[in-house]
Amino acid sequence: MRQSFGGARADETIYRRGEKTDDVFILCYGWTLAVAILPDGRRQILSILMSGDLLSTELIFRDTLGISFQALTQVRYSRIRRADIQARLASDPGTLQALAQVFLAETKAAQDMIIDLGRRTADERIARLLVSLARRVRERSVIREERYPFPLRQRDIADLVGLTPVHVSRVIGKFRRAGLIAHAGGVLTILDAAGLERVALG
């Protein structure tokens, strides 16, 4: 399949809501945020994307999206023509099955977010976020001794879990004092994985 490559610096927009594109984006490295911006400028982060993730499965079937994608760190991504991917899907059941798994994972993540925002406490929301990110980084064989890169700022966490930055700061401080985590230099260390899991489960 034909592909080209691009990159973005932290806080730059990779795709802006409503733009037309003939390409599907795949993140090669770095972290990216899927975001919805309200008319008054308020932001809701919908998901965090890492290396190997599709920006959105929707772009395989349509040329515009109702959300934007912002680089959280420096990123590099590939762009593959939508027509090429659609042709592959039509001829290769294995590729179609792989795409179905990605779509199901996106659906599950959206369902979890609805439950998080609607029913879970602030402690549970943030603990679940930390546990989930640690698992995803571990799956990419980057994590070592429960330490992993953590470029999210307090305002990013707030916009993801539906809290204020002040509330996020209080919860993170509480987790530190409880000996669950340590955070310094853009690296998060999970000191008590079992304890953090217990908080996440409520």
LUMVEX-270761 format. One record per residue (C-alpha): residue number from 0; residue in three letters; z, y, x. Coordinates in pm, 1 decimal. Layout:
+-----+---------+----------+----------+----------+
| num | residuo |       pz |       py |       px |
+-----+---------+----------+----------+----------+
| NUM |     ALA |        Z |        Y |        X |
...
+-----+---------+----------+----------+----------+
This chain:
+-----+---------+----------+----------+----------+
| num | residuo |       pz |       py |       px |
+-----+---------+----------+----------+----------+
|   0 |     MET |      0.0 |      0.0 |      0.0 |
|   1 |     ARG |    -80.0 |    349.4 |    119.0 |
|   2 |     GLN |    221.9 |    555.9 |    213.4 |
|   3 |     SER |    314.5 |    880.4 |    381.0 |
|   4 |     PHE |    644.7 |   1006.8 |    513.5 |
|   5 |     GLY |    848.4 |   1319.3 |    466.4 |
|   6 |     GLY |   1191.6 |   1453.9 |    541.7 |
|   7 |     ALA |   1445.1 |   1710.0 |    430.7 |
|   8 |     ARG |   1749.5 |   1878.9 |    573.9 |
|   9 |     ALA |   2088.5 |   1872.9 |    405.2 |
|  10 |     ASP |   2093.5 |   2065.6 |     74.6 |
|  11 |     GLU |   1713.5 |   2086.3 |     52.3 |
|  12 |     THR |   1539.8 |   1970.4 |   -264.9 |
|  13 |     ILE |   1322.1 |   1660.4 |   -230.0 |
|  14 |     TYR |   1196.0 |   1662.2 |   -587.6 |
|  15 |     ARG |   1245.8 |   1940.3 |   -842.1 |
|  16 |     ARG |   1278.0 |   1868.9 |  -1213.5 |
|  17 |     GLY |    945.6 |   1889.8 |  -1397.2 |
|  18 |     GLU |    722.2 |   1876.1 |  -1088.8 |
|  19 |     LYS |    421.3 |   1648.2 |  -1119.7 |
|  20 |     THR |    373.8 |   1384.4 |   -853.8 |
|  21 |     ASP |    146.2 |   1085.5 |   -802.9 |
|  22 |     ASP |    395.5 |    924.8 |   -565.2 |
|  23 |     VAL |    705.9 |    709.0 |   -576.8 |
|  24 |     PHE |    976.0 |    804.6 |   -325.6 |
|  25 |     ILE |   1179.2 |    553.4 |   -124.9 |
|  26 |     LEU |   1467.0 |    673.8 |     91.0 |
|  27 |     CYS |   1439.8 |    553.0 |    451.8 |
|  28 |     TYR |   1766.7 |    698.2 |    578.8 |
|  29 |     GLY |   2027.6 |    951.5 |    481.7 |
|  30 |     TRP |   2206.2 |   1024.8 |    153.7 |
|  31 |     THR |   2049.1 |   1195.2 |   -147.9 |
|  32 |     LEU |   2189.9 |   1317.6 |   -479.2 |
|  33 |     ALA |   2025.4 |   1280.2 |   -820.0 |
|  34 |     VAL |   2129.2 |   1593.4 |  -1008.3 |
|  35 |     ALA |   2094.5 |   1764.5 |  -1344.3 |
|  36 |     ILE |   2130.2 |   2143.7 |  -1344.1 |
|  37 |     LEU |   2237.5 |   2313.1 |  -1666.8 |
|  38 |     PRO |   2090.2 |   2652.4 |  -1769.0 |
|  39 |     ASP |   2406.6 |   2832.3 |  -1653.2 |
|  40 |     GLY |   2386.9 |   2670.5 |  -1308.7 |
|  41 |     ARG |   2648.3 |   2401.4 |  -1356.2 |
|  42 |     ARG |   2558.8 |   2075.2 |  -1184.7 |
|  43 |     GLN |   2614.7 |   1711.6 |  -1278.3 |
|  44 |     ILE |   2553.4 |   1455.9 |  -1005.4 |
|  45 |     LEU |   2412.9 |   1143.4 |  -1167.5 |
|  46 |     SER |   2396.9 |    911.4 |   -868.0 |
|  47 |     ILE |   2410.9 |    886.1 |   -490.6 |
|  48 |     LEU |   2113.2 |    730.6 |   -314.2 |
|  49 |     MET |   2113.1 |    565.4 |     27.8 |
|  50 |     SER |   1857.2 |    408.7 |    260.2 |
|  51 |     GLY |   1633.2 |    160.5 |     81.7 |
|  52 |     ASP |   1687.8 |    312.5 |   -263.4 |
|  53 |     LEU |   1409.6 |    428.0 |   -493.4 |
|  54 |     LEU |   1467.2 |    785.9 |   -600.0 |
|  55 |     SER |   1393.6 |    672.1 |   -954.9 |
|  56 |     THR |   1219.8 |    373.9 |  -1111.9 |
|  57 |     GLU |   1086.7 |    617.0 |  -1374.3 |
|  58 |     LEU |    837.3 |    756.8 |  -1122.6 |
|  59 |     ILE |    660.6 |    420.3 |  -1123.5 |
|  60 |     PHE |    560.5 |    484.4 |  -1484.8 |
|  61 |     ARG |    546.4 |    863.2 |  -1526.9 |
|  62 |     ASP |    451.0 |   1165.5 |  -1319.0 |
|  63 |     THR |    746.9 |   1393.8 |  -1399.5 |
|  64 |     LEU |   1124.5 |   1360.0 |  -1424.1 |
|  65 |     GLY |   1391.6 |   1558.2 |  -1605.0 |
|  66 |     ILE |   1624.9 |   1561.1 |  -1303.0 |
|  67 |     SER |   1609.9 |   1678.4 |   -941.9 |
|  68 |     PHE |   1691.1 |   1514.0 |   -609.2 |
|  69 |     GLN |   1875.0 |   1701.4 |   -335.1 |
|  70 |     ALA |   1933.4 |   1584.1 |     21.3 |
|  71 |     LEU |   2304.4 |   1550.4 |     94.3 |
|  72 |     THR |   2239.2 |   1479.9 |    462.4 |
|  73 |     GLN |   1926.4 |   1497.5 |    671.3 |
|  74 |     VAL |   1694.6 |   1241.0 |    515.0 |
|  75 |     ARG |   1362.0 |   1073.8 |    569.4 |
|  76 |     TYR |   1163.9 |    913.4 |    289.8 |
|  77 |     SER |    835.1 |    738.8 |    226.5 |
|  78 |     ARG |    591.5 |    822.0 |    -52.8 |
|  79 |     ILE |    381.3 |    543.4 |   -202.5 |
|  80 |     ARG |    106.0 |    605.9 |   -453.2 |
|  81 |     ARG |    208.8 |    518.1 |   -807.1 |
|  82 |     ALA |   -126.7 |    350.9 |   -871.9 |
|  83 |     ASP |    -75.2 |    119.0 |   -573.9 |
|  84 |     ILE |    268.3 |     12.5 |   -694.2 |
|  85 |     GLN |    141.8 |    -45.0 |  -1046.9 |
|  86 |     ALA |   -140.6 |   -260.7 |   -910.5 |
|  87 |     ARG |    109.8 |   -463.5 |   -707.2 |
|  88 |     LEU |    332.3 |   -511.9 |  -1011.0 |
|  89 |     ALA |     36.0 |   -639.2 |  -1212.5 |
|  90 |     SER |    -58.8 |   -896.0 |   -948.3 |
|  91 |     ASP |    274.9 |   -999.8 |   -796.8 |
|  92 |     PRO |    549.5 |  -1145.8 |  -1021.3 |
|  93 |     GLY |    795.8 |  -1131.0 |   -732.1 |
|  94 |     THR |    759.5 |   -755.3 |   -701.2 |
|  95 |     LEU |    797.6 |   -719.2 |  -1077.4 |
|  96 |     GLN |   1117.4 |   -924.7 |  -1067.7 |
|  97 |     ALA |   1255.4 |   -712.7 |   -783.2 |
|  98 |     LEU |   1182.0 |   -395.6 |   -979.5 |
|  99 |     ALA |   1355.0 |   -542.4 |  -1284.8 |
| 100 |     GLN |   1669.2 |   -596.2 |  -1076.1 |
| 101 |     VAL |   1660.3 |   -233.9 |   -958.9 |
| 102 |     PHE |   1621.2 |   -113.6 |  -1317.6 |
| 103 |     LEU |   1912.3 |   -329.5 |  -1435.0 |
| 104 |     ALA |   2130.7 |   -192.9 |  -1154.6 |
| 105 |     GLU |   2043.2 |    164.7 |  -1255.5 |
| 106 |     THR |   2129.3 |     85.2 |  -1617.5 |
| 107 |     LYS |   2464.0 |    -68.3 |  -1518.5 |
| 108 |     ALA |   2548.1 |    235.8 |  -1304.4 |
| 109 |     ALA |   2469.0 |    468.8 |  -1596.1 |
| 110 |     GLN |   2691.2 |    265.0 |  -1828.6 |
| 111 |     ASP |   2975.4 |    271.6 |  -1576.0 |
| 112 |     MET |   2945.5 |    649.5 |  -1542.9 |
| 113 |     ILE |   2975.2 |    695.3 |  -1919.9 |
| 114 |     ILE |   3293.7 |    487.4 |  -1921.1 |
| 115 |     ASP |   3430.0 |    669.6 |  -1614.6 |
| 116 |     LEU |   3377.5 |   1013.9 |  -1765.2 |
| 117 |     GLY |   3491.8 |    914.7 |  -2112.1 |
| 118 |     ARG |   3792.9 |    691.8 |  -2057.2 |
| 119 |     ARG |   3912.3 |    660.7 |  -1697.2 |
| 120 |     THR |   4175.3 |    877.0 |  -1530.1 |
| 121 |     ALA |   4101.9 |   1104.6 |  -1235.2 |
| 122 |     ASP |   4267.1 |    858.8 |   -994.4 |
| 123 |     GLU |   4060.6 |    570.4 |  -1132.2 |
| 124 |     ARG |   3733.0 |    764.5 |  -1116.9 |
| 125 |     ILE |   3774.0 |    866.1 |   -753.9 |
| 126 |     ALA |   3907.6 |    527.3 |   -643.7 |
| 127 |     ARG |   3610.6 |    356.6 |   -810.1 |
| 128 |     LEU |   3375.0 |    595.8 |   -632.4 |
| 129 |     LEU |   3526.8 |    521.8 |   -291.8 |
| 130 |     VAL |   3527.0 |    146.1 |   -349.9 |
| 131 |     SER |   3167.2 |    152.2 |   -473.1 |
| 132 |     LEU |   3038.5 |    358.9 |   -180.9 |
| 133 |     ALA |   3219.1 |    136.0 |     68.7 |
| 134 |     ARG |   3058.7 |   -171.6 |    -87.1 |
| 135 |     ARG |   2710.7 |    -18.7 |    -77.7 |
| 136 |     VAL |   2743.1 |     90.6 |    285.0 |
| 137 |     ARG |   2879.6 |   -252.6 |    376.9 |
| 138 |     GLU |   2578.3 |   -417.5 |    213.6 |
| 139 |     ARG |   2358.0 |   -212.3 |    445.2 |
| 140 |     SER |   2548.0 |   -352.0 |    745.9 |
| 141 |     VAL |   2668.9 |    -12.3 |    861.3 |
| 142 |     ILE |   3039.5 |    -36.8 |    783.4 |
| 143 |     ARG |   3280.8 |   -137.9 |   1059.6 |
| 144 |     GLU |   3652.5 |   -203.7 |   1009.3 |
| 145 |     GLU |   3655.1 |    -27.5 |    670.7 |
| 146 |     ARG |   3524.4 |    297.2 |    825.1 |
| 147 |     TYR |   3205.3 |    454.8 |    698.7 |
| 148 |     PRO |   3019.4 |    786.8 |    693.4 |
| 149 |     PHE |   3134.7 |   1006.5 |    408.4 |
| 150 |     PRO |   2925.8 |   1325.5 |    382.4 |
| 151 |     LEU |   3041.7 |   1408.8 |     28.6 |
| 152 |     ARG |   3224.1 |   1739.0 |     -5.9 |
| 153 |     GLN |   3498.8 |   1795.8 |   -260.5 |
| 154 |     ARG |   3260.2 |   1988.5 |   -484.9 |
| 155 |     ASP |   3013.9 |   1696.9 |   -469.0 |
| 156 |     ILE |   3283.2 |   1452.0 |   -576.1 |
| 157 |     ALA |   3387.3 |   1693.2 |   -851.4 |
| 158 |     ASP |   3031.7 |   1721.3 |   -983.7 |
| 159 |     LEU |   2997.7 |   1342.6 |   -979.9 |
| 160 |     VAL |   3322.5 |   1240.4 |  -1150.4 |
| 161 |     GLY |   3360.1 |   1534.9 |  -1389.2 |
| 162 |     LEU |   3662.0 |   1706.4 |  -1233.0 |
| 163 |     THR |   3730.0 |   2038.2 |  -1061.2 |
| 164 |     PRO |   3730.1 |   2057.8 |   -679.1 |
| 165 |     VAL |   4100.8 |   2144.7 |   -694.4 |
| 166 |     HIS |   4174.4 |   1829.1 |   -893.3 |
| 167 |     VAL |   3968.1 |   1621.9 |   -649.7 |
| 168 |     SER |   4165.0 |   1768.3 |   -358.2 |
| 169 |     ARG |   4492.3 |   1670.1 |   -523.4 |
| 170 |     VAL |   4379.6 |   1311.7 |   -582.5 |
| 171 |     ILE |   4241.3 |   1269.6 |   -229.6 |
| 172 |     GLY |   4567.5 |   1409.6 |    -91.9 |
| 173 |     LYS |   4762.2 |   1166.2 |   -308.8 |
| 174 |     PHE |   4557.5 |    873.5 |   -175.6 |
| 175 |     ARG |   4620.2 |    988.3 |    181.9 |
| 176 |     ARG |   4995.8 |   1017.4 |    131.0 |
| 177 |     ALA |   5000.2 |    672.8 |    -30.0 |
| 178 |     GLY |   4834.7 |    527.0 |    280.6 |
| 179 |     LEU |   4520.1 |    420.5 |     94.7 |
| 180 |     ILE |   4265.6 |    624.2 |    292.9 |
| 181 |     ALA |   4217.0 |    857.7 |    587.4 |
| 182 |     HIS |   3938.2 |   1114.3 |    610.7 |
| 183 |     ALA |   3836.0 |   1309.6 |    919.9 |
| 184 |     GLY |   3513.9 |   1420.8 |   1084.8 |
| 185 |     GLY |   3291.5 |   1307.5 |    799.7 |
| 186 |     VAL |   3424.1 |    951.0 |    823.9 |
| 187 |     LEU |   3634.2 |    781.3 |    556.7 |
| 188 |     THR |   3867.6 |    499.6 |    655.9 |
| 189 |     ILE |   4001.9 |    267.8 |    388.9 |
| 190 |     LEU |   4349.7 |    176.7 |    509.8 |
| 191 |     ASP |   4454.3 |    -31.3 |    209.7 |
| 192 |     ALA |   4150.0 |   -183.5 |     40.0 |
| 193 |     ALA |   4356.5 |   -394.4 |   -200.1 |
| 194 |     GLY |   4564.5 |    -94.1 |   -302.8 |
| 195 |     LEU |   4257.1 |    119.8 |   -361.6 |
| 196 |     GLU |   4103.8 |   -159.1 |   -570.0 |
| 197 |     ARG |   4418.9 |   -171.9 |   -783.7 |
| 198 |     VAL |   4394.8 |    200.7 |   -853.0 |
| 199 |     ALA |   4024.4 |    164.2 |   -936.8 |
| 200 |     LEU |   4099.0 |   -111.2 |  -1187.5 |
| 201 |     GLY |   4368.6 |     96.3 |  -1358.9 |
+-----+---------+----------+----------+----------+
